[in-house]
Amino acid sequence: MELGLKDKVAIVTGGTQGIGKATALALAREGACVVIAARGRERLDSVAGEIRAAGGKVAAIRADVAKAADCARIVSGALEGFGRIDILVNNAGTSSRGGFESVSDETWQADLDLKLFGAIRLARLSIPHMKKQGGGRIINITNIGAKQPRAQSMPTTVTRAAGLAFTKALSKEYAPHNILVNTVCIGLVRAGQHERKAVASGVGLEKLYADMGKDIPLGRVGRAEEVASVIAFLASGAASYVTGTSINLDGGTSGVL
C-alpha cells in the first residue's frame, strides 16, 4: 500500500529505542523526513546514521520532553531543518509504577511531566503549523493499562489514562482543521527494559519473552516493528477518516475495546 508519506515531516520522541526507533525507520522508508528526539547523544547519532544509510532524511535533536524549553527546541529544529511539521508521534515515556503509598509526589510529577505535559507541549507548538498547511497527524502512544489499571500500576496507568482523554478531546477540537489525533495502546512489546531484566535475572531473553507470552491470546510478545506499522498507517492518507480512536496493539490481551 502506498502511504503517501513522501516528503512529509515527522517528529518522533523517544526516537532512538524500541517503538520510537522502529517508527522513525518505518516513516523514513516511506519517504518522510524524520526528526528524532531523545536524551542520549550517542544513540541519536547511531539511529540517525542508520536512517541516512538507508537513504532517509533525518534531524537528531538531543532533548528531554519533560522540559518545556526542550519541547520548543524540537519543534524549532523540525522547522529549521525541513520547514514544516506534518506528523507528531508522542512516544517518549517509561514504565513507572509501584505501591500507591510508596510513590512520592516527585515521582508523580516526573511521570506527568514526561508523558502528559511532553505531549501537551509538543502538540500545542506543532498544531499552529499543521493548521497553516491544512492538516496533520498526532499519534499518542499509551498502553492498555490506561483502560484496565491493575494494582500497583501507578503513576503510569493514571498518566496514560490522561493521555487517552487528551487524545479524544484534541481530536474533536481540531477535526475542523483536518488534524487527526489517535492513540496506540500497547501491551507487552519487546523492549530494552525486558532485555535488562533478563540480564539481571540471569534468564535467557527468549525464555523470558516466551514466559511473558503465555497469557497473551496470540501466544507471544509483540515487536516494535508491528507497532511502527500501525503508527505509519495512522500517519498516512490511508487513515484519512480515522480520528479520536484508540487501537489496542496487545495480541488480544485487553478485555475492552
N, C-alpha and C positions, 0 to 999 in steps of 0.2 A: 504493500500500500504506500502510495506517495503521500507523505505527511505535510508537504508544503512548508517546511521549516527553513528552507534555504535563505540565508542572509537575515533571518530573524535573530534578535539579540536576547540571550537568556542569562539571567543571574541565577546561580546555584550556590546556596550557602551550605557550609559543611561539605564542600565540593571535592575533598581530597581522599575520602574513605567511603567504603560501603556504598550505600544508596546514592549519596551525593556524587561520588566519583563515577559510578555506573551511569548516572543520569547525564552528567557532563559529557561523557564519552558518547552516549546514545544520541544526544542532541547534536553534538559536533558531527557525528556520522551522517546525520540528516541534513547537514549543511548550515546549521545555526552557528552564530558567533557566540561563544560561551565565556561568561565572566564567573570564575570560581573564586569563592571566598572561604578562608579558613584561618586558623590561628598559627599553624606551623609553616614556616617558610620553606623548609626542605621538602615537605610533601607537596606543597603548592607547585614548586618548581618541577618536581617529578611528574605530577599529573599533567601540568601544562606541556611538558616535554612529550608526553605520550600523545596528547591531542594534536600537537604540531606535527609530530612524526607521522600521524595518520592523515595529515593534510588539513586539519581543522584550524580555525581561528580562535584564539583564547587570550584572555587577560587574567592574570592571577593577582589577587589582592589579599594581603595579609590583614585580617580584621577579626574582631570579636563582636558578633552581632548583639551581645548583651550590652554593648556600649553605643549610645546614640551617635556619637561622633564617628564611630567606625561604620555604622549603617550609612551615614551620609557619604563617607568616602567610597563605599562600594558603589552606590548609585552614581556618584560623580565619576568614578573610574569607568563605569559602563558607558556613560555619555561621552567621556573624553576619548575612550578607545573606539567606540562603534557608533556613537551619535544618536542612539535611541534605546528604548527598552520595550521588548515585546512580551517577555516571559519572566516571571519571578517564581522560583522554586524555594520555598522556605523549608529547608531540610535540617538546618543546624539544630542539634539537640543531643541530650544524653538521657540515660535512664536513671533518674534519681528517686529512690524510694526507701522507705523504712517504716518502722512502727510509728504511729502518729505522735505519741508523746516524746519520741526521740528526735523528731525533725524540728530543727531550730528555725527561728524567723529568718536567719541569714540564708539557710538552705531553701526555704520557700521563696524568698526574694530572688535568689540567684536563678532558680528554675523559671520563675515568671519572667525575669529579665531576658533570659536566653531564648526560651521557646515562644512565649507570648509577645512580649514587647519587641523582641527582634523582628517577628513577623509583622507586627503593627507598624513599626517604624519604617521598615523597608517597603511595605505596601503604601504607606502614606507618601513616601518620597517617590515611588515609582508611578503611582496612579496618574498624577498630572501629565506625565509624558505619554502614558498609554492613551489618555483621553485625547491629547493633541493629534495622535496618529490614527485615531478611530477604533481603538480597541487593544486588548491584550489578554494575557492569561496569568492567573495567580494559582499556584498549586501549593497547598499547605500539607506537610507530612505530619500526620498524627498517629495514633495507634488504637487498636481495638479496646484497650483498657479504658479509653475515654468513654466508651459506651457501656462497658461492663467492668467497673473497677473492682478489684479484689482487695482483701485485707492487706494492710501494709504496702499499699501501692502509691502512697502519696509522697511527694507532691506531683509526680509525673502524671498520674491519671487526671488529677484536677486541672493541671495546666493544659493537658491535651484536650480535655472537655471544653475548656475555654476556647481552644483552637477550633473546635467544631462550631461553636456559636459564632465565633469571629468569621469563619468561612461562610456560614449561611447568611449572616447579616450583611456582609460585604457583597455577596453575590446579588442580593436584592437591590442594594443601593446603587451598584454600578452596572447592572444589566442594561439600562438605557444607553450606556456608553460602550456597549459591546465588550466589556471587561468581564470575562468569565472566571469564576472563582470556585475551586473544588478542593477536596481533600482526599488523600490516600491514607487509609487507616491500616497500618501494617500489623501483622502478627509476628511470629518468630521468623527472622531473616538472618542468614549467615552474616556475621559482623565481627569486627575486631575484638569486641568485648568478650565474645564467646571463645575466640582464639586465646585470649589472655587467661580466661577461666580454665581452658584445657591445659595450658602450660602450668598454671598454679596448682591444679589438682592432680597433675600427672596422668590425666586421661587423654587418650588419643583423640584428636579433633573429630575425626569421622565417627568414632564411638560416641562422643558427646552429642554430635548432631543426630545420630541415629536414636539415642535415648530421648532427646528433645522432641523428635518427630513422632514418637509413639502415640501421643494423644492428639495428633493433628489428623483430621479425616483423610487428607491426601497422603499421610504417612511420611512426610518429610518436612524439613525446614526449607523456607523459601530462599531464593537467591536475589542478590541486589539487582541483577540484570532484569529479573522479572518485574521488580518494582519500577525500574527505569523505563521499561517498555510501556507501562501504564501511564507514567508521567509524560512520556513523549506523546502518547495518544492525546492526553488531556491538553497538552500544549499546542496541539495541531488543529488544522482546519477540519479534520475528520470528527472532532468533538465540538463542532460549532453550535450545537443545540444542547450542550451539557453544562449546566452551571448550578451551583448551590447543592451539589451532591457529594456523597461520601462513598468511596469504593473500598470495601474490605479486601485487603490482599493478605490473606491469612491461612490459605489452604483449607478453608471451611471451618476454622476453629470457632469463630464468633457465633453466639446463639441468636444474634439480632442482625437485621439488615443494616 
